[in-house]
Amino acid sequence: QVQLVESGGGLVQAGGSLRLSCAASGVIFRMNSMGWYRQAPGKQREMVARITTVGSTNYADSVKGRFTISRDNAKNTVYLQMNSLKPEDTAVYYCNADAVSTWNSRKSDDYWGQGTQVTVSS
């Protein structure tokens, strides 16, 4: 089992910045792509950003130019730097990882963190 723990959420004014962190622990044979998703009340969960093991990134159109995803493979940690925050960014942010837990697994599994609240006031 792989555990993901997010941190760094909170309350911030519009135009401000926050940096989210997600640390993976447990039995990890190989960590593949990692990403951040968010869900606002009454809305569907959406992909915010993803990053591969070699640093290739993918962003939702709504956050391009404002958010930056990065990772530290040695620490099995992924980060999300959020700048120029808007009220519409308010949501619970979830960390996601595609990982292989044991050496003889035929496929990877999808893991999720518990979520961290980000609230942007106007």
C-alpha positions as CSV (number, residue, x, y, z in Angstrom):
1,Q,0.0,0.0,0.0
2,V,1.2,3.5,-0.9
3,Q,0.1,6.5,1.2
4,L,-0.1,10.1,0.0
5,V,-0.2,13.0,2.4
6,E,-0.9,16.6,1.2
7,S,0.0,19.8,3.0
8,G,0.1,23.5,2.3
9,G,-3.5,24.4,1.8
10,G,-5.2,27.3,3.5
11,L,-7.0,30.6,3.1
12,V,-5.5,33.3,0.8
13,Q,-6.6,36.5,-0.9
14,A,-7.1,36.7,-4.6
15,G,-3.8,37.4,-6.3
16,G,-1.9,35.5,-3.6
17,S,0.2,32.3,-3.8
18,L,0.3,28.9,-2.1
19,R,2.6,25.9,-2.5
20,L,1.1,22.4,-2.0
21,S,3.3,19.4,-1.2
22,C,2.4,15.7,-1.4
23,A,4.8,13.1,0.1
24,A,4.4,9.4,-0.8
25,S,5.3,6.7,1.7
26,G,5.0,2.9,2.1
27,V,6.2,0.1,-0.2
28,I,7.0,1.8,-3.5
29,F,8.9,-0.2,-6.2
30,R,8.4,2.3,-8.9
31,M,6.6,5.7,-9.0
32,N,5.2,6.7,-12.4
33,S,3.3,9.9,-13.1
34,M,1.9,12.1,-10.3
35,G,-0.6,14.8,-10.4
36,W,-3.0,17.2,-8.7
37,Y,-6.8,17.2,-9.0
38,R,-9.4,19.4,-7.4
39,Q,-13.1,19.3,-6.6
40,A,-15.4,22.2,-5.7
41,P,-18.7,21.7,-3.9
42,G,-21.4,20.4,-6.3
43,K,-18.9,20.0,-9.2
44,Q,-17.0,17.1,-10.8
45,R,-13.4,16.4,-9.9
46,E,-11.0,17.8,-12.5
47,M,-7.4,17.4,-13.4
48,V,-5.2,20.4,-12.6
49,A,-1.7,19.2,-13.5
50,R,0.3,16.0,-14.1
51,I,4.0,15.3,-14.3
52,T,5.9,12.2,-15.6
53,T,9.0,10.7,-14.2
54,V,11.1,12.6,-16.7
55,G,9.5,15.9,-16.1
56,S,6.9,16.2,-18.9
57,T,3.9,18.2,-17.7
58,N,0.3,18.7,-18.6
59,Y,-2.0,21.5,-17.2
60,A,-5.6,22.3,-17.3
61,D,-6.3,25.4,-19.6
62,S,-7.6,27.3,-16.6
63,V,-4.3,27.2,-14.7
64,K,-1.7,27.5,-17.5
65,G,0.7,30.3,-16.8
66,R,-0.3,30.5,-13.1
67,F,0.4,27.0,-11.7
68,T,3.7,25.0,-11.8
69,I,4.0,21.3,-11.0
70,S,7.3,19.8,-10.0
71,R,8.7,16.6,-8.4
72,D,11.6,15.3,-6.4
73,N,12.0,11.6,-7.4
74,A,14.5,10.9,-4.6
75,K,11.9,12.0,-2.0
76,N,8.8,10.6,-3.9
77,T,7.3,14.1,-3.5
78,V,5.3,16.2,-5.9
79,Y,4.6,20.0,-5.5
80,L,2.2,22.5,-6.9
81,Q,3.2,26.1,-6.9
82,M,0.0,28.2,-7.3
83,N,0.4,31.9,-8.2
84,S,-2.1,34.6,-9.1
85,L,-4.9,32.7,-7.3
86,K,-8.5,33.4,-8.2
87,P,-11.7,32.8,-6.2
88,E,-12.7,30.1,-8.8
89,D,-9.6,28.1,-7.7
90,T,-11.3,27.4,-4.4
91,A,-11.6,23.6,-4.0
92,V,-10.3,20.6,-2.2
93,Y,-7.0,19.6,-3.9
94,Y,-6.1,15.9,-4.1
95,C,-2.8,14.4,-4.8
96,N,-2.7,11.4,-7.2
97,A,0.0,8.9,-8.0
98,D,0.3,6.0,-10.4
99,A,2.7,3.5,-8.8
100,V,3.9,-0.1,-8.7
101,S,4.1,-1.3,-5.1
102,T,6.0,-4.6,-5.6
103,W,8.6,-5.8,-8.1
104,N,6.5,-8.6,-9.6
105,S,3.3,-6.6,-10.1
106,R,1.9,-6.8,-13.6
107,K,0.4,-3.4,-13.5
108,S,0.5,-0.1,-11.6
109,D,-2.2,1.1,-9.2
110,D,-3.9,4.5,-8.7
111,Y,-3.4,6.1,-5.3
112,W,-5.1,9.2,-3.8
113,G,-4.4,11.5,-0.8
114,Q,-6.9,12.7,1.7
115,G,-7.2,16.2,0.1
116,T,-6.3,19.7,1.3
117,Q,-8.6,22.7,1.3
118,V,-7.7,25.8,-0.7
119,T,-9.9,28.8,-0.2
120,V,-9.3,32.0,-2.2
121,S,-11.2,35.1,-1.0
122,S,-12.1,38.1,-3.2
